[in-house]
Amino acid sequence: MSLLRKRNRRKAATRRHFALPVLDWRRIGATAAAIGALSALGYLVSVGLDQPVRKVTLEGSFQRISAVDVEQVMRASLNGGFVTANLDELRAAIEALAWVDRARVQRRWPDTIVVEVLEQQPAARWGEDGLLNTRGELFVTGSRHLPPELPRLDGPPGAEALVAQRYLAVQGRLLDLGLRLTALRLDPRGAWEMDLSNGVTVRLGRSQVDQRTDRFMRVAAQVIAGRAAEIEHVDMRYSNGFSIGWRAGAGRKPNRAAATMRTGEIDTDA
């Protein structure tokens, strides 16, 4: 065998053959036609069902929210027919109203949109003209009429949830002692102060606020229980103890008694 023939045999041995798949164009065409037919049918069905919205039903208590305001928002935001109306956009527009907490929007065959509105539940006042809901979210500002029975919370902008959390943590414990929290303040320096329903202000300061609160609950609350009318404030900003500030005309004897409750030095920056 010649050298050239041997080389040709080696080349032939290294060849690979790949078979291209044979496309079944008839099957592909049938599938495409079926998809097209289904799309067309879906379009025709949607066009046939997409009748104008002839009725809107509002459900909810509507104590703080005006049904007229909700209707106006729906007129401005309801685009399309019964099938093509964007219910998510409609819900978002309704929830943008001040006293709306959540809205549920549904279709009711054949031509009705049902809107259920859940109102915000105010839990506390915020500053001069705001309201917080039960989640500590500020949902109203600039209000002229705030429920006076609600506690007042104050703090820097953005601190609403933080102040609300401390209020919830303290209020239940005070109720167990026969006291009630009417105001809670966080100043720009980070110092806490709370007012009780008996007219006493409790100064907690900036540091060890939880420990100072515990000390007030264990000791100071019992001390002031019978003399709240004479006490202006209780200062818990001591390393181990507290002091009492008496109202004008309360006399000197209570001051000497209060002095024995102080242990350690007060830190006015704490």
Backbone bond lengths (Angstrom), bond angles and torsions (degrees), N, CA, C in turn:
res aa  C-N    CA-C-N  psi(-1)  N-CA   C-N-CA  omega(-1)  CA-C   N-CA-C  phi
1 M - - - 1.480 - - 1.528 106.88 -
2 S 1.312 113.49 132.76 1.462 117.19 -177.30 1.514 110.58 -73.38
3 L 1.349 113.68 161.73 1.477 119.88 179.61 1.515 111.34 -62.39
4 L 1.345 118.78 -36.64 1.469 121.97 -179.80 1.509 111.23 -65.28
5 R 1.342 117.77 -40.71 1.469 120.17 179.81 1.510 110.78 -67.41
6 K 1.343 118.47 -37.39 1.459 120.97 178.03 1.533 111.45 -62.98
7 R 1.333 115.00 -40.83 1.471 118.80 178.33 1.533 110.88 -63.45
8 N 1.319 116.50 -42.65 1.469 119.97 -179.84 1.521 111.11 -63.30
9 R 1.350 117.46 -36.43 1.460 120.16 178.97 1.526 110.94 -67.82
10 R 1.355 117.46 -38.17 1.471 119.60 177.81 1.526 110.84 -65.32
11 K 1.330 116.96 -41.38 1.465 119.66 177.60 1.519 111.41 -62.20
12 A 1.286 115.92 -40.88 1.465 119.60 179.92 1.510 111.58 -64.57
13 A 1.341 115.45 -34.15 1.466 118.85 -178.96 1.509 112.76 -69.09
14 T 1.337 117.64 -23.14 1.465 121.06 -176.97 1.509 112.97 -94.60
15 R 1.290 119.20 -0.82 1.464 121.20 -179.20 1.516 111.36 -75.45
16 R 1.368 116.15 146.34 1.459 122.48 175.22 1.526 108.24 -122.34
17 H 1.284 115.09 139.11 1.465 119.61 -179.29 1.523 109.16 -112.92
18 F 1.342 117.09 130.74 1.469 122.77 179.90 1.516 108.14 -118.18
19 A 1.307 114.91 127.90 1.459 119.56 -179.82 1.523 109.36 -97.52
20 L 1.312 118.99 121.43 1.464 122.60 176.40 1.520 109.46 -71.83
21 P 1.370 115.93 140.19 1.466 117.71 179.28 1.516 111.06 -65.98
22 V 1.261 115.23 143.95 1.457 120.80 177.84 1.517 108.49 -91.23
23 L 1.322 116.56 115.55 1.459 121.49 -177.43 1.516 110.23 -76.36
24 D 1.337 112.85 134.65 1.461 118.66 176.15 1.524 107.46 -91.21
25 W 1.324 115.81 87.88 1.462 119.87 -175.26 1.517 112.37 -64.17
26 R 1.297 117.24 -28.29 1.465 117.94 178.46 1.526 111.37 -67.29
27 R 1.378 115.61 -39.98 1.468 118.80 178.99 1.525 110.76 -68.88
28 I 1.334 116.60 -42.38 1.466 119.91 178.70 1.517 110.44 -61.33
29 G 1.294 115.89 -42.95 1.458 119.33 179.75 1.519 111.87 -63.06
30 A 1.334 116.42 -39.13 1.465 119.96 179.52 1.523 111.03 -65.98
31 T 1.362 115.97 -40.61 1.473 119.55 179.14 1.514 111.13 -64.11
32 A 1.345 116.24 -45.59 1.460 120.18 179.17 1.522 111.24 -60.98
33 A 1.301 115.39 -40.03 1.461 119.03 179.30 1.521 111.01 -64.52
34 A 1.351 116.03 -39.63 1.465 119.39 179.46 1.523 110.84 -65.16
35 I 1.351 116.15 -42.79 1.459 119.09 178.80 1.523 110.78 -62.93
36 G 1.307 115.43 -43.32 1.457 119.19 178.21 1.522 112.37 -61.70
37 A 1.325 115.49 -39.71 1.462 119.05 179.37 1.522 111.47 -65.92
38 L 1.346 116.06 -40.58 1.466 119.18 178.59 1.519 111.13 -65.39
39 S 1.332 116.66 -40.86 1.461 119.96 178.50 1.521 110.65 -62.33
40 A 1.322 114.93 -44.70 1.461 118.75 179.49 1.521 110.72 -63.04
41 L 1.341 115.30 -42.02 1.461 118.92 179.35 1.525 110.57 -63.42
42 G 1.370 116.72 -42.22 1.453 119.37 178.31 1.513 111.91 -62.15
43 Y 1.332 115.22 -39.79 1.463 118.53 178.44 1.513 111.23 -63.93
44 L 1.335 115.65 -45.01 1.460 118.74 -179.19 1.525 111.68 -64.08
45 V 1.356 115.74 -38.40 1.462 119.15 178.75 1.522 110.87 -65.37
46 S 1.362 115.11 -43.97 1.466 118.22 -179.20 1.517 111.53 -64.54
47 V 1.344 115.82 -39.85 1.466 118.93 177.16 1.517 110.28 -64.41
48 G 1.323 115.76 -40.01 1.460 118.35 -179.72 1.510 112.85 -67.79
49 L 1.344 116.81 -35.24 1.463 120.39 -178.60 1.525 112.85 -85.76
50 D 1.319 116.30 -20.37 1.471 119.73 -174.64 1.519 110.75 -78.32
51 Q 1.318 114.01 68.79 1.450 119.93 177.09 1.528 110.24 -81.98
52 P 1.290 119.30 160.27 1.465 120.98 176.95 1.532 111.03 -60.72
53 V 1.328 115.42 146.06 1.467 120.69 175.15 1.521 107.58 -74.40
54 R 1.323 115.62 115.52 1.460 119.98 -175.28 1.531 113.09 -100.89
55 K 1.346 116.22 -13.09 1.458 118.11 -175.71 1.532 109.58 -148.38
56 V 1.324 115.76 138.74 1.463 122.39 174.77 1.518 107.78 -123.72
57 T 1.316 116.79 126.90 1.463 122.04 179.82 1.523 109.06 -110.33
58 L 1.329 116.30 125.06 1.460 121.92 178.50 1.524 109.09 -103.72
59 E 1.324 115.67 132.21 1.464 121.83 178.85 1.520 109.03 -127.07
60 G 1.337 116.27 139.76 1.463 121.34 -179.73 1.502 110.43 149.25
61 S 1.346 115.88 173.99 1.462 119.23 -177.25 1.516 112.38 -79.30
62 F 1.341 118.24 -35.16 1.455 123.74 178.52 1.534 112.30 53.14
63 Q 1.329 115.97 48.78 1.460 120.43 175.53 1.523 111.22 -86.11
64 R 1.315 116.04 -41.15 1.466 121.26 -179.98 1.527 111.90 -105.40
65 I 1.318 116.72 -20.27 1.461 121.75 -176.71 1.521 108.91 -101.59
66 S 1.300 115.70 138.61 1.454 120.39 175.99 1.526 109.69 -87.11
67 A 1.323 115.90 127.64 1.465 119.76 177.01 1.523 111.07 -60.94
68 V 1.315 116.81 -29.96 1.468 120.61 178.68 1.523 110.49 -64.45
69 D 1.354 117.07 -40.22 1.466 120.13 178.34 1.526 111.26 -62.28
70 V 1.334 116.68 -40.95 1.463 120.52 178.89 1.525 109.93 -64.79
71 E 1.313 117.43 -41.73 1.462 121.20 179.68 1.525 110.82 -62.78
72 Q 1.332 117.23 -40.40 1.462 120.40 179.22 1.519 111.62 -64.11
73 V 1.334 116.41 -41.15 1.459 120.13 177.71 1.518 110.43 -63.35
74 M 1.320 117.25 -40.20 1.457 120.43 -179.08 1.519 111.20 -66.40
75 R 1.309 117.65 -40.48 1.471 119.69 178.23 1.527 111.32 -61.06
76 A 1.338 115.07 -38.21 1.464 119.15 -177.66 1.526 112.48 -78.38
77 S 1.334 117.79 -25.13 1.472 120.83 -172.22 1.521 114.28 -108.52
78 L 1.320 117.74 -13.28 1.470 120.40 -176.78 1.526 109.10 -83.83
79 N 1.314 115.66 106.00 1.466 121.89 178.59 1.524 109.02 -117.14
80 G 1.306 115.83 143.14 1.456 120.24 179.34 1.513 111.57 90.97
81 G 1.339 113.51 -177.27 1.450 119.66 -179.45 1.511 112.41 -97.36
82 F 1.318 115.38 -161.53 1.468 121.00 -175.85 1.531 111.71 -60.00
83 V 1.348 117.47 -39.58 1.458 121.02 -178.01 1.522 112.20 -87.94
84 T 1.313 118.38 -39.59 1.465 121.55 -171.91 1.523 113.45 -89.51
85 A 1.304 119.73 -6.90 1.464 121.04 178.96 1.537 109.76 -61.33
86 N 1.315 116.06 134.28 1.468 121.73 179.95 1.528 108.71 -85.37
87 L 1.321 116.27 100.67 1.461 120.79 -175.68 1.531 111.97 -71.48
88 D 1.335 117.79 -29.39 1.471 120.10 178.71 1.525 110.84 -65.95
89 E 1.318 116.50 -42.70 1.464 119.71 177.60 1.527 111.02 -64.77
90 L 1.307 115.79 -39.51 1.460 120.09 179.13 1.528 110.66 -64.32
91 R 1.320 116.71 -43.90 1.469 120.16 178.69 1.528 111.27 -62.28
92 A 1.337 117.40 -43.47 1.463 120.86 -179.66 1.522 111.29 -62.71
93 A 1.315 117.16 -37.69 1.461 120.48 179.38 1.525 111.41 -66.62
94 I 1.330 116.92 -38.72 1.465 120.22 179.22 1.522 110.27 -70.29
95 E 1.328 117.63 -40.54 1.465 120.64 -178.95 1.518 112.09 -69.36
96 A 1.329 118.40 -13.02 1.459 121.06 176.42 1.529 112.32 -75.70
97 L 1.325 117.78 -13.30 1.462 120.31 176.01 1.528 109.96 -67.93
98 A 1.327 115.90 146.46 1.471 121.66 -167.89 1.522 113.69 -56.66
99 W 1.298 119.50 -47.74 1.457 121.83 -172.79 1.527 113.48 -94.88
100 V 1.332 117.37 7.04 1.462 120.34 178.87 1.525 109.15 -88.49
101 D 1.315 116.05 123.65 1.459 120.62 175.68 1.526 109.73 -86.96
102 R 1.324 116.75 -55.26 1.460 121.35 178.07 1.525 109.21 -142.75
103 A 1.319 114.84 153.85 1.464 121.00 176.25 1.522 108.78 -132.49
104 R 1.309 115.58 142.11 1.465 121.76 176.94 1.527 107.32 -120.54
105 V 1.341 116.68 123.73 1.468 122.08 -176.03 1.527 108.43 -120.37
106 Q 1.328 116.58 128.10 1.465 121.56 -177.81 1.523 110.91 -139.39
107 R 1.318 114.79 156.63 1.469 121.15 173.32 1.521 109.32 -90.96
108 R 1.317 115.79 141.89 1.462 120.99 174.60 1.531 107.33 -129.14
109 W 1.317 113.55 115.53 1.475 120.15 -175.83 1.529 111.22 -58.68
110 P 1.344 117.86 137.84 1.469 126.22 8.83 1.529 114.52 -104.93
111 D 1.351 119.24 -11.54 1.470 118.57 -170.47 1.536 112.52 -150.24
112 T 1.342 117.41 27.54 1.465 120.99 -173.20 1.531 110.79 -120.92
113 I 1.317 115.60 138.15 1.464 122.66 171.32 1.525 107.59 -107.90
114 V 1.334 116.27 126.47 1.460 121.85 -178.91 1.525 108.47 -107.07
115 V 1.336 116.03 127.52 1.467 121.88 -179.76 1.525 108.30 -121.05
116 E 1.332 115.82 120.60 1.461 121.34 174.71 1.529 108.47 -107.10
117 V 1.306 116.62 124.44 1.464 122.28 -175.78 1.525 109.68 -111.39
118 L 1.337 116.42 127.92 1.454 122.46 175.39 1.529 107.95 -108.74
119 E 1.327 116.09 123.81 1.455 120.41 -176.36 1.522 111.94 -80.77
120 Q 1.333 114.71 155.59 1.454 120.60 172.19 1.529 109.60 -66.10
121 Q 1.341 114.96 145.35 1.458 120.99 176.08 1.527 108.33 -108.91
122 P 1.331 118.04 104.20 1.467 119.07 -178.10 1.525 111.24 -68.35
123 A 1.330 115.81 133.88 1.465 121.30 -179.65 1.514 111.83 -112.60
124 A 1.328 117.87 -23.99 1.464 120.57 -177.51 1.519 109.35 -161.93
125 R 1.321 115.16 154.43 1.459 120.56 170.10 1.526 108.68 -80.69
126 W 1.315 115.36 150.89 1.465 120.25 175.63 1.528 108.80 -124.36
127 G 1.330 114.94 110.43 1.454 119.27 -179.46 1.510 111.96 65.21
128 E 1.317 114.64 -147.25 1.464 120.92 -176.13 1.517 113.48 -76.60
129 D 1.344 117.20 -32.97 1.466 117.65 -169.27 1.525 114.14 -145.30
130 G 1.332 117.79 23.01 1.458 119.61 -178.94 1.512 112.78 -116.10
131 L 1.327 115.67 165.48 1.460 122.21 178.00 1.525 109.56 -133.60
132 L 1.332 115.59 139.86 1.456 122.45 174.73 1.524 109.12 -107.68
133 N 1.344 116.33 144.64 1.456 119.34 174.61 1.525 110.23 -89.31
134 T 1.319 116.76 -173.98 1.464 120.98 -175.59 1.519 112.59 -69.31
135 R 1.332 118.28 -11.79 1.472 121.78 176.20 1.517 112.14 -97.25
136 G 1.339 116.63 5.89 1.458 120.07 -179.05 1.513 113.57 76.85
137 E 1.328 117.35 22.10 1.464 121.88 -179.82 1.523 109.96 -98.33
138 L 1.320 116.49 135.04 1.459 121.94 176.78 1.526 108.55 -78.69
139 F 1.326 116.95 115.68 1.462 119.36 -176.04 1.519 113.30 -119.32
140 V 1.320 118.36 -9.22 1.460 121.99 176.98 1.525 108.64 -138.75
141 T 1.313 116.39 133.78 1.465 122.19 171.96 1.522 108.08 -133.97
142 G 1.325 114.67 155.77 1.460 119.10 178.63 1.511 114.33 72.92
143 S 1.327 116.97 20.69 1.464 119.81 -178.79 1.532 110.36 -80.14
144 R 1.313 116.04 139.69 1.473 121.01 178.53 1.522 112.51 -91.37
145 H 1.314 116.11 -18.26 1.466 119.59 -176.35 1.531 108.62 -127.58
146 L 1.314 116.12 101.10 1.456 122.22 178.45 1.521 109.54 -107.97
147 P 1.323 118.02 140.55 1.474 120.38 178.70 1.532 110.47 -60.25
148 P 1.325 118.86 114.86 1.468 120.27 -175.69 1.518 113.75 -67.35
149 E 1.323 117.92 -19.31 1.455 119.85 -178.34 1.526 113.05 -77.50
150 L 1.320 117.81 -12.22 1.457 120.95 -179.71 1.523 110.56 -78.90
151 P 1.342 117.80 145.99 1.464 119.62 175.38 1.521 110.19 -65.45
152 R 1.332 115.54 153.96 1.461 120.08 178.68 1.528 109.18 -105.76
153 L 1.328 115.24 127.21 1.445 122.26 176.66 1.526 109.06 -114.32
154 D 1.335 115.89 141.32 1.455 120.72 -179.71 1.515 109.39 -135.84
155 G 1.335 115.67 149.99 1.451 120.56 176.79 1.514 110.09 178.95
156 P 1.317 117.02 173.38 1.464 120.48 177.28 1.528 110.94 -63.54
157 P 1.330 117.94 157.60 1.471 120.21 176.62 1.525 111.02 -56.13
158 G 1.320 115.78 134.41 1.456 121.42 -179.33 1.515 114.31 92.03
159 A 1.344 117.63 -6.80 1.471 121.00 -178.02 1.524 111.89 -97.28
160 E 1.317 118.47 12.35 1.457 120.89 -174.97 1.525 112.55 -57.62
161 A 1.333 117.08 -48.90 1.469 120.31 -177.37 1.523 111.13 -65.14
162 L 1.331 117.48 -38.70 1.460 121.39 -179.81 1.523 110.91 -63.61
163 V 1.321 117.01 -46.14 1.463 120.62 -179.86 1.527 110.47 -67.13
164 A 1.321 116.48 -40.26 1.472 119.88 178.77 1.523 111.30 -63.03
165 Q 1.323 118.11 -39.43 1.461 120.74 178.99 1.525 111.38 -63.26
166 R 1.330 117.05 -41.87 1.466 118.71 179.18 1.526 110.58 -68.59
167 Y 1.301 116.81 -37.29 1.467 119.38 177.29 1.529 110.46 -58.91
168 L 1.327 116.60 -47.45 1.466 119.78 -179.11 1.522 111.25 -64.39
169 A 1.340 117.26 -35.72 1.457 120.36 -179.31 1.523 112.09 -69.22
170 V 1.333 117.80 -30.37 1.474 121.73 -174.62 1.521 111.68 -93.13
171 Q 1.317 116.81 -37.41 1.460 120.33 -171.06 1.520 112.93 -58.56
172 G 1.318 117.95 -45.11 1.461 120.22 -179.06 1.520 112.52 -62.21
173 R 1.326 117.67 -39.47 1.458 121.17 179.80 1.527 111.14 -68.27
174 L 1.322 116.95 -36.97 1.456 119.89 177.74 1.521 111.26 -66.38
175 L 1.321 116.56 -39.88 1.469 119.59 178.87 1.521 111.03 -60.74
176 D 1.321 116.92 -35.78 1.469 120.24 177.31 1.526 111.85 -63.94
177 L 1.336 116.57 -24.43 1.471 121.27 179.64 1.529 112.23 -95.61
178 G 1.316 116.80 4.43 1.457 120.26 -178.55 1.511 113.37 81.56
179 L 1.322 118.06 17.40 1.457 122.72 179.36 1.525 109.32 -115.96
180 R 1.328 114.81 163.11 1.467 119.09 179.26 1.513 108.98 -139.24
181 L 1.317 115.33 139.23 1.465 121.93 179.95 1.524 109.32 -88.28
182 T 1.324 116.58 123.83 1.470 120.50 179.34 1.514 112.77 -106.05
183 A 1.334 118.25 -21.82 1.466 120.82 179.79 1.521 109.36 -154.16
184 L 1.325 114.95 146.42 1.465 122.00 177.05 1.516 107.26 -140.67
185 R 1.344 115.80 129.48 1.459 120.95 -175.32 1.524 111.19 -126.91
186 L 1.314 115.18 139.76 1.457 123.53 170.67 1.520 106.62 -122.01
187 D 1.345 116.59 113.18 1.468 118.15 -176.41 1.526 110.18 -83.76
188 P 1.344 118.32 170.12 1.468 121.11 -177.69 1.525 113.93 -59.52
189 R 1.340 118.33 -22.10 1.459 121.53 178.39 1.523 112.18 -82.16
190 G 1.325 117.22 -10.04 1.460 121.00 -179.68 1.505 114.34 96.01
191 A 1.348 118.52 12.45 1.464 122.19 -179.95 1.527 109.99 -90.47
192 W 1.342 114.99 141.04 1.457 122.25 -177.82 1.529 110.59 -104.09
193 E 1.335 114.13 146.61 1.461 121.20 177.03 1.521 107.77 -151.29
194 M 1.346 116.43 139.91 1.455 118.51 179.45 1.521 111.10 -133.25
195 D 1.329 115.41 146.55 1.464 122.65 177.74 1.522 108.95 -107.65
196 L 1.326 115.56 137.51 1.461 121.32 178.72 1.518 110.01 -101.94
197 S 1.311 115.83 161.34 1.459 120.27 -177.73 1.527 112.52 -66.79
198 N 1.338 118.08 -18.10 1.468 120.74 177.55 1.519 112.75 -86.04
199 G 1.342 117.11 7.05 1.454 121.28 176.38 1.518 115.34 91.39
200 V 1.317 118.64 0.99 1.462 122.50 -178.29 1.533 109.79 -91.24
201 T 1.340 115.85 135.30 1.459 122.48 174.64 1.520 109.44 -100.63
202 V 1.311 116.86 133.92 1.466 122.65 -179.76 1.525 107.96 -112.07
203 R 1.349 115.97 120.55 1.452 121.97 179.76 1.526 109.10 -96.63
204 L 1.332 115.72 120.82 1.459 121.46 -176.08 1.523 113.37 -107.90
205 G 1.313 118.28 -20.58 1.453 121.49 178.49 1.509 113.66 76.69
206 R 1.358 114.52 -160.16 1.457 120.79 -173.11 1.525 114.40 -103.32
207 S 1.315 117.51 -30.59 1.457 120.31 -174.17 1.525 110.49 -112.59
208 Q 1.326 116.01 155.74 1.465 122.88 178.50 1.535 111.60 49.86
209 V 1.312 115.83 42.64 1.467 120.41 -174.95 1.529 110.48 -65.83
210 D 1.314 117.90 -40.07 1.461 119.80 179.55 1.529 111.46 -64.91
211 Q 1.344 116.87 -43.08 1.461 120.36 179.27 1.524 111.37 -64.82
212 R 1.306 116.75 -40.15 1.463 120.24 179.58 1.528 111.06 -68.09
213 T 1.314 115.74 -36.50 1.459 119.31 176.24 1.522 110.19 -63.95
214 D 1.333 116.82 -43.46 1.469 120.59 177.66 1.528 110.97 -60.22
215 R 1.333 117.05 -41.95 1.464 120.91 -179.70 1.526 110.99 -64.99
216 F 1.321 115.90 -37.82 1.462 118.47 177.03 1.517 110.24 -63.48
217 M 1.332 117.21 -43.55 1.458 120.41 -178.77 1.532 111.35 -64.34
218 R 1.319 117.59 -39.39 1.460 121.37 -175.39 1.524 113.08 -75.23
219 V 1.327 117.01 -39.66 1.467 120.41 -169.16 1.519 112.74 -120.64
220 A 1.324 116.80 -58.84 1.455 120.48 -170.07 1.514 112.74 -63.75
221 A 1.338 117.78 -37.96 1.456 119.95 -178.18 1.521 111.34 -60.66
222 Q 1.323 117.14 -35.75 1.461 120.09 178.30 1.520 111.50 -71.10
223 V 1.322 116.74 -34.58 1.468 120.94 -178.84 1.519 111.16 -67.07
224 I 1.335 116.80 -41.22 1.462 119.58 -175.43 1.520 112.44 -85.81
225 A 1.322 118.10 -9.63 1.461 120.56 -172.42 1.522 112.88 -53.59
226 G 1.339 117.33 -44.37 1.457 119.77 -175.82 1.513 115.00 -92.00
227 R 1.346 118.17 -3.61 1.469 120.33 -174.95 1.522 111.75 -131.84
228 A 1.304 117.68 28.27 1.459 120.69 -175.60 1.521 112.08 -60.12
229 A 1.325 118.08 -33.48 1.464 120.49 -178.47 1.521 112.09 -65.07
230 E 1.334 117.76 -21.83 1.455 121.62 -178.44 1.526 112.70 -96.32
231 I 1.327 116.70 -9.89 1.464 120.65 -172.14 1.529 110.24 -104.13
232 E 1.327 114.62 131.89 1.464 120.30 176.75 1.522 111.48 -91.10
233 H 1.331 116.26 -46.16 1.454 119.30 -179.38 1.525 110.86 -152.24
234 V 1.322 114.80 159.86 1.460 123.28 172.84 1.528 106.65 -121.36
235 D 1.340 115.75 124.44 1.456 121.13 -177.41 1.530 108.74 -103.33
236 M 1.334 116.19 112.31 1.462 121.38 -178.12 1.530 112.28 -96.04
237 R 1.322 119.13 10.17 1.464 121.64 -173.05 1.535 112.26 -85.39
238 Y 1.318 116.39 41.67 1.462 121.45 176.06 1.520 108.88 -112.09
239 S 1.332 115.69 156.25 1.460 119.46 -178.05 1.520 111.68 -63.56
240 N 1.338 117.30 -31.08 1.463 120.01 179.62 1.533 108.15 -160.33
241 G 1.308 115.89 84.65 1.458 119.65 -178.20 1.511 111.35 144.15
242 F 1.325 116.72 -160.40 1.462 121.99 -179.52 1.520 108.54 -163.89
243 S 1.315 115.30 167.86 1.460 120.59 173.98 1.518 108.64 -129.39
244 I 1.332 114.94 159.26 1.461 121.06 -178.54 1.519 109.19 -118.44
245 G 1.292 115.96 133.08 1.461 121.55 173.07 1.518 108.72 -101.75
246 W 1.337 115.22 119.53 1.472 120.70 -174.71 1.520 110.56 -91.63
247 R 1.286 115.10 151.35 1.459 120.67 178.51 1.520 109.80 -72.63
248 A 1.308 116.17 156.90 1.458 120.94 178.89 1.523 109.82 -58.98
249 G 1.329 116.53 133.16 1.450 121.54 -179.74 1.498 114.21 87.53
250 A 1.339 117.45 4.71 1.463 119.34 -179.15 1.520 112.50 -78.19
251 G 1.340 118.27 -12.43 1.468 120.56 176.81 1.505 111.89 97.84
252 R 1.356 116.12 168.88 1.449 121.87 -176.43 1.526 113.76 -90.65
253 K 1.309 117.74 -28.48 1.463 119.72 -176.96 1.527 112.41 -59.80
254 P 1.313 118.76 -43.59 1.460 117.98 178.10 1.521 112.92 -60.28
255 N 1.359 117.35 -31.86 1.450 120.02 179.31 1.512 111.48 -63.73
256 R 1.342 117.35 -41.36 1.454 120.33 178.85 1.524 110.70 -66.10
257 A 1.316 116.71 -35.79 1.461 119.82 177.63 1.524 110.73 -66.37
258 A 1.328 115.56 -38.88 1.463 119.27 -179.17 1.513 111.23 -66.51
259 A 1.325 117.22 -32.78 1.458 120.16 -177.25 1.519 111.78 -61.48
260 T 1.319 117.99 -29.61 1.462 120.45 -178.47 1.525 111.86 -74.54
261 M 1.313 118.32 -11.72 1.459 120.83 -178.81 1.517 112.23 -88.77
262 R 1.326 117.33 -6.91 1.455 120.07 -177.64 1.524 109.68 -87.64
263 T 1.303 115.75 130.79 1.449 121.41 175.97 1.520 107.84 -135.58
264 G 1.323 117.17 123.16 1.448 120.54 -177.06 1.516 111.44 87.44
265 E 1.300 115.60 177.78 1.466 121.44 -177.88 1.518 109.36 -97.76
266 I 1.321 114.17 145.85 1.464 119.66 176.61 1.517 109.22 -80.20
267 D 1.300 115.35 141.54 1.459 122.17 175.78 1.508 106.89 -111.19
268 T 1.322 116.61 103.57 1.460 120.53 -175.29 1.535 112.20 -68.39
269 D 1.318 117.07 -15.55 1.467 120.39 176.26 1.510 112.50 -93.60
270 A 1.348 116.51 -2.58 1.467 119.08 -174.04 1.515 111.47 -85.05
